[in-house]
Every structure is written in C-alpha cells, then in structure tokens.
Amino acid sequence: MSDRTGAAADAAIDAAAEAVTTAGNWSRAGRRASLAGAALGVVAAGAAAGVAIERLTVGRGVRRKARLALDAAGPYGTLRGTPGTAVAEDGTELHYETDEPGDGKGAKGGARRKRLLGLLGRRSEAPTVVFSHGYCLNQDSWHFQRAALRGAVRSVHWDQRSHGRSERGRAQRDGTEPVTIDLLGRDLKAVLDAAVPEGPIVLVGHSMGGMTVMALADQYPEYVAERVVGVALIGTSAGRLSEVAFGLPSLGVKAFHRFAPGVLKALGAQSELVEKGRRATADLFAGLVKRYSFGTPKEVDPGVARFAERMIEATPIDVVAEFFPAFAVHDKTEALAAFDPVPALVLAGDRDLITPSDHSEAIAGLLPGAESVCEPGAGHLVMLERPEVVTGHLETLIERAAATAAGARSARA
C-alpha cells in the first residue's frame, strides 16, 4: 500500500469514526437512540472514503469558501412563478407557484420544445403540468425541467407540507396526526383544487412526490379518471421500501431498518443540537448527498451537487424524523390501475440507491402502456443529474397527454 493510499485509508477511518461519534453524541437521550446512532454511522461510512481523499488535498477553509461561492453564484433554484396558497385539511398552508404559457420565458433551444409550444398553443384546453417533489427536497428540485418548459405549458410547482416555502404541518406540530403518504395525497388534492380548478392535468412526481401522486389516485379514483390525462413517476416506488439495501452490506441494512426510526425520533426531539452537529460535519454530509443523490457524482456540475446539498440540509431534522416512518408502510400497488388508461412515463436511474430501479420496473409492469426508461449511470436525483433526458421524455409525455385530452374532448362533443 502506498503512503498516499495508506493516508487516504486512515483518513477514511477517521471520517467514519467521526460520523459514528457524532451520531452517538446526538443521541444520548436513550439506549435506542445510541444503537440507532451506530446504524446511521454505518450509512455515513459509505461516503467517508471520498470525503477522506478530498481532505488530503483541500483544506477545510477552502472547502467552506467553495461552498459559499457556489451558493452565491449558482443559478439553480432561482426560478419563481405566480405564488398561491392552498389550505390542507388540517389548516396547513401549502405554497405553490404557477408558470403560465406564452409568457416568452421558455420554449427555447429545441425543435420538440417549439413543436410543443405550437401544439399546445392551438388547444384551448391544454393540460396543466403539476410537479410534486421528493423527501427533503422542494419545488426547486425541478429547476431544469421548469426552465425548459416555461412559456410552453402551464405548470404548477408546489412544496409539500413542512418542506420549502410551505408551512410546517399543523397536525404534526400539534401532535394530533402523524405524516402518512395518504395525507400527502390529500394535500395534493387541495393544491389541485386551488391551482387547477378545471381542465386536464398531467401529474409528475419524483420519489415521495410519486408516492403522493399514487395516494391521490388511491383516494380519488373518480377525480383521476375525469381530470388526469398523463402521469410521470420518476425515481419512485409503489411499496417494499423496508427492503431497500441503500448500497449497504446485509448487517448495515438490518441495523438501519431496525434502528433508524428510533434514532430519527430521538434526534428530532433535540433538533437544535443536531443542527449544530450537521453544520460541524458539513464535509461528511456533502459526501453522503453525493453518494445517495447521483450515480456518477464526479461528472455532476459542482454547482448542481451543492444545490442538492443545500435543499436537503434546509430540511430540519425533526421534519426528516416525522416523514421517515411513512415510507415503511407505503403500498400503493393497487392504486396504479387508475393510471392505466392514460399516457404514462416511468423513469429511474440504474444506480439509484434510494428507490432502486427495480421498483420502477415493477411499476411499469403494472402499467403496460407506459414508456419505461432506465437511465444508465444515473442516481436518485436523475432530473438534476440527467436533466435533458428527463425533460425530453416529459415533453413527449405532454404531447401524448395533449392528444389524449383532445381526443376525449372530441368524443364528448
């Protein structure tokens, strides 16, 4: 082993130890939290080697300045639309923004995009495209797709409860109701009622956002049959999330699934201490984000990687804790039948460690008419890692959905 390789290995061990120690320090509230801290340390160690190599060559102060520079210079997440507020069943205010067609802000840079603008511009009832984001993200995670489609279609982007600009879930804050995927489906219905009271709709969901879309179909099948003319399910799952390995060895998987809910609950109860710990271990956190967000992290624009990190780190630990248990019991396999009659897109990266591509394959198997895409080398945040690929398939879906809407309208006439 060379001196440099040995030093990298030693630094990796130090980084992994730091992750375990930090998790343990955060979770002194009880025995369960301590054991769970070790489980989270196992997960963190998966990113430690890459962090260690970076530490050998770049000083901490330089890395911090680089993050600040990327925050200041990056254009990602700067797009804003006309704001609106939908009110959920528990009174939680849900923030959404609308981009209207024909405002001259988009529809640039491609024959398909220009054709899409022309196609939809001729239709009096062109579909509104509604984007639902994933866990620990916000509506800005669709930055590239939003930029590409602006001016060509009417689109709605919203922040799920306790994320982004939406209000902290009142039922969760008051302790009267836990977060469930069904609750998120009802939140989506409130946004649709407020932002798209009439006309055809294309639903687009990534990860938890895809589960939210499934929950809408499960609880409002008649609404979906009447209004939804297309659906895109990106990097998501219809169930079996308690079996996901997260790229860990079997021992780490068992530890994670056994202890993670308990430790997150304990950490959420001492959020101020935890947030300080997250800031203190920013380098390791960045390594984790890269590992679990992108399939080819070395090829991702550093500004995009920092953008993803910034969205995730903005999600408070108590919100992370509130949402996490909902995924283990999520099962919306039967609800997928509601989308069988409409054009559908099922897309995933083949290196996704959060919602592995075989989950998307299972969804596509239940929607035989869907376009099924497995993007080579891409990870969980495929819409940021391979934006042109995702946008291109969405444009094709919107064209198909517009044709479906036009056909349905002609049949009613």
C-alpha positions as a Markdown table, in Angstrom:
| # | Residue | x | y | z |
|---|---|---|---|---|
| 1 | Met | 0.0 | 0.0 | 0.0 |
| 2 | Ser | 1.5 | 3.4 | -1.0 |
| 3 | Asp | 1.9 | 6.1 | 1.6 |
| 4 | Arg | -0.8 | 8.2 | -0.1 |
| 5 | Thr | -3.2 | 5.2 | -0.2 |
| 6 | Gly | -2.5 | 4.4 | 3.4 |
| 7 | Ala | -3.1 | 8.0 | 4.4 |
| 8 | Ala | -6.4 | 8.0 | 2.5 |
| 9 | Ala | -7.4 | 4.8 | 4.2 |
| 10 | Asp | -6.5 | 6.3 | 7.6 |
| 11 | Ala | -8.5 | 9.5 | 6.8 |
| 12 | Ala | -11.5 | 7.4 | 5.7 |
| 13 | Ile | -11.4 | 5.6 | 9.0 |
| 14 | Asp | -11.2 | 8.9 | 10.9 |
| 15 | Ala | -14.2 | 10.2 | 8.9 |
| 16 | Ala | -16.3 | 7.1 | 9.5 |
| 17 | Ala | -15.4 | 7.3 | 13.2 |
| 18 | Glu | -16.4 | 11.0 | 13.2 |
| 19 | Ala | -19.8 | 10.0 | 11.7 |
| 20 | Val | -20.4 | 7.3 | 14.3 |
| 21 | Thr | -19.2 | 9.6 | 17.2 |
| 22 | Thr | -21.4 | 12.5 | 16.0 |
| 23 | Ala | -24.4 | 10.3 | 15.7 |
| 24 | Gly | -23.8 | 8.8 | 19.1 |
| 25 | Asn | -23.4 | 12.3 | 20.7 |
| 26 | Trp | -26.6 | 13.5 | 19.1 |
| 27 | Ser | -28.5 | 10.5 | 20.5 |
| 28 | Arg | -27.6 | 10.4 | 24.2 |
| 29 | Ala | -31.3 | 10.6 | 25.1 |
| 30 | Gly | -31.5 | 6.9 | 25.4 |
| 31 | Arg | -30.3 | 3.4 | 24.6 |
| 32 | Arg | -32.4 | 3.0 | 21.5 |
| 33 | Ala | -31.0 | 6.3 | 20.1 |
| 34 | Ser | -27.4 | 5.2 | 20.8 |
| 35 | Leu | -27.8 | 2.0 | 18.9 |
| 36 | Ala | -29.5 | 3.8 | 16.1 |
| 37 | Gly | -26.7 | 6.3 | 16.1 |
| 38 | Ala | -24.3 | 3.4 | 15.3 |
| 39 | Ala | -26.7 | 2.4 | 12.5 |
| 40 | Leu | -26.6 | 5.8 | 11.0 |
| 41 | Gly | -22.8 | 5.7 | 11.3 |
| 42 | Val | -22.7 | 2.6 | 9.2 |
| 43 | Val | -24.6 | 4.5 | 6.5 |
| 44 | Ala | -22.3 | 7.5 | 6.8 |
| 45 | Ala | -19.2 | 5.4 | 6.4 |
| 46 | Gly | -20.2 | 4.6 | 2.8 |
| 47 | Ala | -19.3 | 8.2 | 1.9 |
| 48 | Ala | -16.3 | 8.5 | 4.2 |
| 49 | Ala | -13.6 | 7.3 | 1.7 |
| 50 | Gly | -14.4 | 10.0 | -0.8 |
| 51 | Val | -14.5 | 12.7 | 1.9 |
| 52 | Ala | -11.1 | 11.5 | 3.2 |
| 53 | Ile | -9.4 | 11.8 | -0.2 |
| 54 | Glu | -10.8 | 15.3 | -0.5 |
| 55 | Arg | -9.5 | 16.2 | 2.9 |
| 56 | Leu | -6.0 | 15.1 | 1.9 |
| 57 | Thr | -5.8 | 17.6 | -0.9 |
| 58 | Val | -8.1 | 20.5 | 0.1 |
| 59 | Gly | -8.2 | 22.4 | 3.3 |
| 60 | Arg | -11.4 | 22.8 | 5.4 |
| 61 | Gly | -11.3 | 26.6 | 4.9 |
| 62 | Val | -11.0 | 26.3 | 1.2 |
| 63 | Arg | -13.9 | 23.8 | 1.0 |
| 64 | Arg | -16.1 | 26.2 | 3.1 |
| 65 | Lys | -15.2 | 29.1 | 0.8 |
| 66 | Ala | -16.0 | 26.9 | -2.2 |
| 67 | Arg | -19.5 | 26.1 | -0.8 |
| 68 | Leu | -20.2 | 29.8 | -0.1 |
| 69 | Ala | -19.1 | 30.7 | -3.7 |
| 70 | Leu | -21.3 | 28.1 | -5.2 |
| 71 | Asp | -24.2 | 29.3 | -3.1 |
| 72 | Ala | -23.7 | 32.8 | -4.3 |
| 73 | Ala | -23.1 | 32.1 | -7.9 |
| 74 | Gly | -25.3 | 29.1 | -8.7 |
| 75 | Pro | -28.5 | 29.9 | -10.8 |
| 76 | Tyr | -30.2 | 26.8 | -9.6 |
| 77 | Gly | -33.4 | 27.2 | -7.7 |
| 78 | Thr | -33.9 | 30.9 | -8.7 |
| 79 | Leu | -37.0 | 30.4 | -10.9 |
| 80 | Arg | -40.1 | 31.8 | -9.4 |
| 81 | Gly | -43.7 | 31.9 | -10.6 |
| 82 | Thr | -47.0 | 33.5 | -9.6 |
| 83 | Pro | -47.4 | 32.5 | -5.9 |
| 84 | Gly | -50.5 | 30.9 | -4.4 |
| 85 | Thr | -51.7 | 29.1 | -1.3 |
| 86 | Ala | -53.7 | 26.0 | -0.8 |
| 87 | Val | -55.1 | 25.1 | 2.6 |
| 88 | Ala | -54.8 | 21.4 | 3.7 |
| 89 | Glu | -57.5 | 19.6 | 5.7 |
| 90 | Asp | -55.6 | 20.5 | 9.0 |
| 91 | Gly | -55.2 | 24.1 | 8.1 |
| 92 | Thr | -51.6 | 23.8 | 6.9 |
| 93 | Glu | -50.8 | 26.4 | 4.2 |
| 94 | Leu | -49.3 | 24.8 | 1.2 |
| 95 | His | -47.2 | 27.1 | -1.1 |
| 96 | Tyr | -47.5 | 26.7 | -4.9 |
| 97 | Glu | -46.3 | 28.7 | -7.9 |
| 98 | Thr | -47.8 | 28.8 | -11.4 |
| 99 | Asp | -46.0 | 29.4 | -14.7 |
| 100 | Glu | -48.3 | 30.5 | -17.4 |
| 101 | Pro | -47.9 | 29.6 | -21.1 |
| 102 | Gly | -46.9 | 32.1 | -23.8 |
| 103 | Asp | -45.1 | 34.5 | -21.4 |
| 104 | Gly | -41.9 | 34.3 | -23.5 |
| 105 | Lys | -39.8 | 32.9 | -20.7 |
| 106 | Gly | -39.2 | 29.5 | -22.2 |
| 107 | Ala | -39.8 | 27.2 | -25.1 |
| 108 | Lys | -36.2 | 27.8 | -26.3 |
| 109 | Gly | -33.5 | 25.5 | -27.6 |
| 110 | Gly | -35.1 | 22.6 | -29.3 |
| 111 | Ala | -37.4 | 21.5 | -32.2 |
| 112 | Arg | -39.5 | 19.4 | -29.9 |
| 113 | Arg | -40.0 | 22.3 | -27.5 |
| 114 | Lys | -41.0 | 24.6 | -30.2 |
| 115 | Arg | -43.4 | 22.0 | -31.6 |
| 116 | Leu | -44.8 | 21.5 | -28.1 |
| 117 | Leu | -45.4 | 25.3 | -27.8 |
| 118 | Gly | -47.2 | 25.3 | -31.2 |
| 119 | Leu | -49.2 | 22.2 | -30.4 |
| 120 | Leu | -50.4 | 23.4 | -27.0 |
| 121 | Gly | -50.9 | 27.0 | -28.2 |
| 122 | Arg | -53.6 | 25.7 | -30.6 |
| 123 | Arg | -55.6 | 24.0 | -27.9 |
| 124 | Ser | -58.0 | 25.8 | -25.7 |
| 125 | Glu | -57.8 | 23.2 | -23.0 |
| 126 | Ala | -54.1 | 22.3 | -23.0 |
| 127 | Pro | -53.1 | 20.3 | -19.9 |
| 128 | Thr | -51.6 | 21.8 | -16.8 |
| 129 | Val | -48.5 | 20.0 | -15.7 |
| 130 | Val | -48.2 | 19.7 | -11.9 |
| 131 | Phe | -44.9 | 18.8 | -10.3 |
| 132 | Ser | -44.5 | 17.1 | -6.9 |
| 133 | His | -41.1 | 16.9 | -5.3 |
| 134 | Gly | -39.4 | 14.3 | -3.1 |
| 135 | Tyr | -38.5 | 13.8 | 0.5 |
| 136 | Cys | -36.1 | 16.5 | 2.0 |
| 137 | Leu | -36.3 | 18.5 | -1.3 |
| 138 | Asn | -38.6 | 21.3 | -2.5 |
| 139 | Gln | -40.2 | 22.5 | -5.7 |
| 140 | Asp | -36.8 | 23.9 | -6.9 |
| 141 | Ser | -35.6 | 20.3 | -7.5 |
| 142 | Trp | -37.4 | 20.6 | -10.9 |
| 143 | His | -35.2 | 23.6 | -11.9 |
| 144 | Phe | -34.1 | 22.3 | -15.2 |
| 145 | Gln | -37.5 | 21.0 | -16.3 |
| 146 | Arg | -39.1 | 24.2 | -15.2 |
| 147 | Ala | -36.6 | 26.3 | -17.1 |
| 148 | Ala | -37.1 | 24.2 | -20.3 |
| 149 | Leu | -40.9 | 24.2 | -20.2 |
| 150 | Arg | -41.5 | 27.8 | -19.2 |
| 151 | Gly | -43.7 | 29.6 | -21.7 |
| 152 | Ala | -44.6 | 26.3 | -23.5 |
| 153 | Val | -47.0 | 24.9 | -20.9 |
| 154 | Arg | -49.0 | 25.9 | -17.9 |
| 155 | Ser | -47.2 | 24.3 | -14.9 |
| 156 | Val | -47.7 | 24.2 | -11.2 |
| 157 | His | -44.9 | 23.6 | -8.7 |
| 158 | Trp | -45.7 | 23.1 | -5.0 |
| 159 | Asp | -43.8 | 22.5 | -1.8 |
| 160 | Gln | -45.0 | 19.5 | 0.3 |
| 161 | Arg | -46.0 | 20.2 | 3.9 |
| 162 | Ser | -43.1 | 21.1 | 6.1 |
| 163 | His | -40.8 | 21.5 | 3.0 |
| 164 | Gly | -39.7 | 24.6 | 1.1 |
| 165 | Arg | -42.0 | 27.6 | 1.5 |
| 166 | Ser | -45.0 | 25.6 | 2.7 |
| 167 | Glu | -46.0 | 25.8 | 6.4 |
| 168 | Arg | -44.9 | 23.2 | 8.9 |
| 169 | Gly | -47.6 | 20.6 | 9.1 |
| 170 | Arg | -50.0 | 21.8 | 11.8 |
| 171 | Ala | -51.2 | 18.3 | 12.7 |
| 172 | Gln | -47.6 | 17.2 | 13.1 |
| 173 | Arg | -46.6 | 20.3 | 15.1 |
| 174 | Asp | -49.6 | 19.8 | 17.4 |
| 175 | Gly | -49.0 | 16.0 | 17.7 |
| 176 | Thr | -52.6 | 15.2 | 16.5 |
| 177 | Glu | -51.7 | 13.2 | 13.4 |
| 178 | Pro | -48.6 | 11.6 | 12.0 |
| 179 | Val | -47.4 | 12.1 | 8.5 |
| 180 | Thr | -48.7 | 9.4 | 6.1 |
| 181 | Ile | -48.5 | 9.1 | 2.3 |
| 182 | Asp | -52.3 | 9.3 | 2.2 |
| 183 | Leu | -52.2 | 12.6 | 3.9 |
| 184 | Leu | -49.8 | 13.9 | 1.3 |
| 185 | Gly | -52.2 | 12.7 | -1.4 |
| 186 | Arg | -54.9 | 14.8 | 0.2 |
| 187 | Asp | -52.5 | 17.7 | 0.3 |
| 188 | Leu | -52.0 | 17.3 | -3.5 |
| 189 | Lys | -55.8 | 17.3 | -4.0 |
| 190 | Ala | -56.0 | 20.6 | -2.1 |
| 191 | Val | -53.3 | 22.1 | -4.3 |
| 192 | Leu | -55.1 | 20.9 | -7.5 |
| 193 | Asp | -58.4 | 22.3 | -6.3 |
| 194 | Ala | -56.8 | 25.7 | -5.7 |
| 195 | Ala | -54.4 | 25.9 | -8.7 |
| 196 | Val | -56.1 | 23.8 | -11.4 |
| 197 | Pro | -59.9 | 24.0 | -10.7 |
| 198 | Glu | -60.7 | 23.0 | -14.3 |
| 199 | Gly | -59.1 | 21.4 | -17.3 |
| 200 | Pro | -56.9 | 18.4 | -18.0 |
| 201 | Ile | -53.9 | 17.6 | -15.8 |
| 202 | Val | -50.5 | 15.9 | -16.2 |
| 203 | Leu | -49.1 | 14.7 | -12.8 |
| 204 | Val | -45.3 | 14.5 | -12.4 |
| 205 | Gly | -43.9 | 13.1 | -9.2 |
| 206 | His | -40.3 | 12.2 | -8.1 |
| 207 | Ser | -39.7 | 9.8 | -5.2 |
| 208 | Met | -42.0 | 10.8 | -2.4 |
| 209 | Gly | -43.8 | 13.0 | -4.9 |
| 210 | Gly | -44.5 | 10.0 | -7.0 |
| 211 | Met | -45.9 | 8.3 | -3.9 |
| 212 | Thr | -48.1 | 11.4 | -3.3 |
| 213 | Val | -49.4 | 11.0 | -6.8 |
| 214 | Met | -50.3 | 7.4 | -6.2 |
| 215 | Ala | -52.0 | 8.3 | -3.0 |
| 216 | Leu | -54.2 | 10.8 | -4.9 |
| 217 | Ala | -55.2 | 8.0 | -7.3 |
| 218 | Asp | -55.9 | 5.7 | -4.4 |
| 219 | Gln | -58.2 | 8.1 | -2.6 |
| 220 | Tyr | -59.7 | 10.0 | -5.6 |
| 221 | Pro | -60.0 | 7.5 | -8.5 |
| 222 | Glu | -63.0 | 9.3 | -10.0 |
| 223 | Tyr | -61.2 | 12.6 | -10.0 |
| 224 | Val | -58.2 | 11.0 | -11.7 |
| 225 | Ala | -60.4 | 9.3 | -14.3 |
| 226 | Glu | -62.1 | 12.7 | -15.0 |
| 227 | Arg | -59.1 | 15.1 | -14.9 |
| 228 | Val | -55.8 | 13.3 | -15.3 |
| 229 | Val | -54.6 | 12.8 | -18.9 |
| 230 | Gly | -51.0 | 11.8 | -18.2 |
| 231 | Val | -48.6 | 10.8 | -15.4 |
| 232 | Ala | -44.9 | 10.6 | -14.9 |
| 233 | Leu | -43.4 | 8.6 | -12.0 |
| 234 | Ile | -39.7 | 9.3 | -11.6 |
| 235 | Gly | -37.4 | 7.5 | -9.2 |
| 236 | Thr | -40.2 | 6.3 | -7.1 |
| 237 | Ser | -41.7 | 3.2 | -5.6 |
| 238 | Ala | -45.2 | 1.7 | -5.1 |
| 239 | Gly | -44.0 | -0.2 | -1.9 |
| 240 | Arg | -41.5 | -2.6 | -0.4 |
| 241 | Leu | -39.3 | 0.3 | 0.8 |
| 242 | Ser | -38.5 | -1.5 | 4.0 |
| 243 | Glu | -36.4 | -3.9 | 1.8 |
| 244 | Val | -34.2 | -1.3 | 0.2 |
| 245 | Ala | -30.5 | -2.0 | 0.9 |
| 246 | Phe | -29.2 | 1.6 | 0.3 |
| 247 | Gly | -26.0 | 0.0 | -1.1 |
| 248 | Leu | -25.0 | -1.3 | 2.4 |
| 249 | Pro | -23.9 | -4.8 | 3.4 |
| 250 | Ser | -26.6 | -7.0 | 4.9 |
| 251 | Leu | -25.6 | -6.2 | 8.5 |
| 252 | Gly | -25.8 | -2.5 | 7.8 |
| 253 | Val | -29.2 | -2.9 | 6.2 |
| 254 | Lys | -30.7 | -4.7 | 9.1 |
| 255 | Ala | -29.3 | -2.2 | 11.6 |
| 256 | Phe | -30.6 | 0.7 | 9.6 |
| 257 | His | -34.1 | -0.5 | 9.2 |
| 258 | Arg | -34.3 | -1.6 | 12.8 |
| 259 | Phe | -32.9 | 1.5 | 14.4 |
| 260 | Ala | -33.3 | 4.4 | 12.1 |
| 261 | Pro | -36.9 | 5.4 | 13.0 |
| 262 | Gly | -36.0 | 5.4 | 16.7 |
| 263 | Val | -32.9 | 7.5 | 16.3 |
| 264 | Leu | -34.5 | 10.0 | 14.0 |
| 265 | Lys | -37.3 | 10.4 | 16.5 |
| 266 | Ala | -34.7 | 11.0 | 19.3 |
| 267 | Leu | -32.7 | 13.4 | 17.1 |
| 268 | Gly | -35.9 | 15.3 | 16.2 |
| 269 | Ala | -36.5 | 15.8 | 19.9 |
| 270 | Gln | -33.2 | 17.6 | 20.2 |
| 271 | Ser | -33.1 | 19.4 | 16.9 |
| 272 | Glu | -31.0 | 22.4 | 17.9 |
| 273 | Leu | -28.1 | 20.1 | 19.0 |
| 274 | Val | -28.4 | 18.0 | 15.8 |
| 275 | Glu | -28.4 | 21.1 | 13.5 |
| 276 | Lys | -25.2 | 22.2 | 15.1 |
| 277 | Gly | -23.8 | 18.7 | 14.5 |
| 278 | Arg | -24.8 | 18.8 | 10.9 |
| 279 | Arg | -23.0 | 22.1 | 10.4 |
| 280 | Ala | -19.9 | 20.8 | 12.1 |
| 281 | Thr | -19.8 | 17.7 | 9.8 |
| 282 | Ala | -20.6 | 19.6 | 6.6 |
| 283 | Asp | -17.9 | 17.8 | 4.6 |
| 284 | Leu | -19.2 | 14.3 | 5.5 |
| 285 | Phe | -22.8 | 15.5 | 4.9 |
| 286 | Ala | -21.8 | 16.7 | 1.4 |
| 287 | Gly | -20.2 | 13.2 | 0.7 |
| 288 | Leu | -23.4 | 11.5 | 1.7 |
| 289 | Val | -25.5 | 13.7 | -0.5 |
| 290 | Lys | -23.3 | 13.0 | -3.5 |
| 291 | Arg | -23.3 | 9.2 | -2.8 |
| 292 | Tyr | -27.1 | 8.9 | -2.4 |
| 293 | Ser | -28.1 | 11.5 | -5.0 |
| 294 | Phe | -26.0 | 10.9 | -8.1 |
| 295 | Gly | -24.9 | 7.7 | -9.9 |
| 296 | Thr | -21.9 | 9.5 | -11.3 |
| 297 | Pro | -21.0 | 12.2 | -8.7 |
| 298 | Lys | -17.6 | 13.1 | -10.3 |
| 299 | Glu | -19.4 | 14.0 | -13.5 |
| 300 | Val | -22.0 | 16.3 | -11.9 |
| 301 | Asp | -21.6 | 20.0 | -12.0 |
| 302 | Pro | -20.3 | 21.1 | -8.5 |
| 303 | Gly | -22.9 | 23.8 | -8.5 |
| 304 | Val | -25.7 | 21.2 | -9.0 |
| 305 | Ala | -24.2 | 19.0 | -6.3 |
| 306 | Arg | -24.1 | 21.9 | -3.9 |
| 307 | Phe | -27.7 | 22.9 | -4.9 |
| 308 | Ala | -28.9 | 19.4 | -4.0 |
| 309 | Glu | -27.0 | 19.5 | -0.7 |
| 310 | Arg | -28.5 | 22.9 | 0.1 |
| 311 | Met | -32.0 | 21.7 | -0.4 |
| 312 | Ile | -31.5 | 18.6 | 1.7 |
| 313 | Glu | -29.7 | 20.5 | 4.6 |
| 314 | Ala | -32.6 | 23.0 | 4.7 |
| 315 | Thr | -34.9 | 20.3 | 5.8 |
| 316 | Pro | -35.0 | 20.3 | 9.7 |
| 317 | Ile | -34.1 | 17.1 | 11.4 |
| 318 | Asp | -37.5 | 16.9 | 13.1 |
| 319 | Val | -39.2 | 17.1 | 9.7 |
| 320 | Val | -36.9 | 14.3 | 8.5 |
| 321 | Ala | -38.0 | 12.3 | 11.5 |
| 322 | Glu | -41.7 | 13.0 | 11.1 |
| 323 | Phe | -41.8 | 11.7 | 7.5 |
| 324 | Phe | -39.5 | 8.8 | 7.6 |
| 325 | Pro | -41.8 | 6.2 | 9.2 |
| 326 | Ala | -44.4 | 6.7 | 6.5 |
| 327 | Phe | -42.2 | 5.1 | 3.8 |
| 328 | Ala | -42.0 | 1.7 | 5.6 |
| 329 | Val | -45.8 | 1.2 | 5.3 |
| 330 | His | -46.3 | 2.8 | 1.9 |
| 331 | Asp | -48.0 | 0.4 | -0.5 |
| 332 | Lys | -50.0 | 1.8 | -3.4 |
| 333 | Thr | -49.6 | -1.0 | -5.9 |
| 334 | Glu | -53.3 | -1.4 | -6.5 |
| 335 | Ala | -53.8 | 2.3 | -7.0 |
| 336 | Leu | -51.6 | 2.3 | -10.1 |
| 337 | Ala | -54.5 | 0.8 | -12.0 |
| 338 | Ala | -56.1 | 4.3 | -12.1 |
| 339 | Phe | -53.3 | 5.4 | -14.4 |
| 340 | Asp | -53.6 | 2.5 | -16.9 |
| 341 | Pro | -55.9 | 4.4 | -19.3 |
| 342 | Val | -53.6 | 7.4 | -19.7 |
| 343 | Pro | -50.2 | 8.1 | -21.2 |
| 344 | Ala | -47.5 | 7.3 | -18.6 |
| 345 | Leu | -43.8 | 7.7 | -18.1 |
| 346 | Val | -41.9 | 5.6 | -15.6 |
| 347 | Leu | -38.2 | 6.7 | -15.3 |
| 348 | Ala | -35.4 | 5.8 | -13.0 |
| 349 | Gly | -31.6 | 5.8 | -12.8 |
| 350 | Asp | -30.0 | 2.4 | -12.8 |
| 351 | Arg | -27.7 | 3.4 | -9.9 |
| 352 | Asp | -30.5 | 4.8 | -7.6 |
| 353 | Leu | -29.7 | 3.6 | -4.1 |
| 354 | Ile | -32.9 | 5.2 | -2.5 |
| 355 | Thr | -35.6 | 3.8 | -4.7 |
| 356 | Pro | -33.8 | 1.2 | -6.8 |
| 357 | Ser | -34.7 | 0.9 | -10.5 |
| 358 | Asp | -36.4 | -2.5 | -10.0 |
| 359 | His | -39.1 | -0.6 | -8.1 |
| 360 | Ser | -39.7 | 1.4 | -11.2 |
| 361 | Glu | -39.7 | -1.8 | -13.3 |
| 362 | Ala | -42.4 | -3.2 | -11.0 |
| 363 | Ile | -44.5 | 0.0 | -11.6 |
| 364 | Ala | -44.0 | -0.3 | -15.4 |
| 365 | Gly | -45.1 | -3.9 | -15.2 |
| 366 | Leu | -48.4 | -2.8 | -13.9 |
| 367 | Leu | -48.8 | 0.0 | -16.5 |
| 368 | Pro | -48.1 | -1.9 | -19.7 |
| 369 | Gly | -48.8 | 1.1 | -21.9 |
| 370 | Ala | -46.2 | 3.2 | -20.1 |
| 371 | Glu | -42.9 | 4.4 | -21.5 |
| 372 | Ser | -40.4 | 2.8 | -19.3 |
| 373 | Val | -36.9 | 4.3 | -19.1 |
| 374 | Cys | -33.9 | 3.1 | -17.0 |
| 375 | Glu | -31.2 | 5.7 | -17.4 |
| 376 | Pro | -27.7 | 4.2 | -17.3 |
| 377 | Gly | -25.3 | 5.6 | -14.7 |
| 378 | Ala | -27.9 | 7.9 | -13.1 |
| 379 | Gly | -28.8 | 8.0 | -9.4 |
| 380 | His | -31.8 | 9.1 | -7.4 |
| 381 | Leu | -31.8 | 12.8 | -8.4 |
| 382 | Val | -31.9 | 11.8 | -12.1 |
| 383 | Met | -33.8 | 15.1 | -13.0 |
| 384 | Leu | -30.7 | 17.0 | -11.8 |
| 385 | Glu | -28.1 | 14.6 | -13.0 |
| 386 | Arg | -29.5 | 14.0 | -16.5 |
| 387 | Pro | -31.8 | 17.0 | -17.0 |
| 388 | Glu | -32.1 | 16.8 | -20.8 |
| 389 | Val | -33.0 | 13.2 | -20.7 |
| 390 | Val | -35.8 | 13.7 | -18.2 |
| 391 | Thr | -37.0 | 16.9 | -19.9 |
| 392 | Gly | -37.1 | 15.2 | -23.3 |
| 393 | His | -39.2 | 12.3 | -22.0 |
| 394 | Leu | -41.5 | 14.7 | -20.2 |
| 395 | Glu | -42.1 | 16.7 | -23.4 |
| 396 | Thr | -43.0 | 13.6 | -25.2 |
| 397 | Leu | -45.4 | 12.6 | -22.5 |
| 398 | Ile | -47.0 | 16.1 | -22.5 |
| 399 | Glu | -47.6 | 15.8 | -26.3 |
| 400 | Arg | -49.2 | 12.4 | -25.8 |
| 401 | Ala | -51.3 | 13.7 | -23.0 |
| 402 | Ala | -52.5 | 16.7 | -25.0 |
| 403 | Ala | -53.5 | 14.4 | -27.8 |
| 404 | Thr | -55.4 | 12.2 | -25.3 |
| 405 | Ala | -57.2 | 15.3 | -23.9 |
| 406 | Ala | -58.1 | 16.4 | -27.4 |
| 407 | Gly | -59.5 | 13.0 | -28.2 |
| 408 | Ala | -61.6 | 12.9 | -25.1 |
| 409 | Arg | -62.9 | 16.3 | -25.8 |
| 410 | Ser | -63.9 | 15.4 | -29.3 |
| 411 | Ala | -65.6 | 12.2 | -28.1 |
| 412 | Arg | -67.7 | 14.3 | -25.7 |
| 413 | Ala | -68.7 | 16.8 | -28.4 |
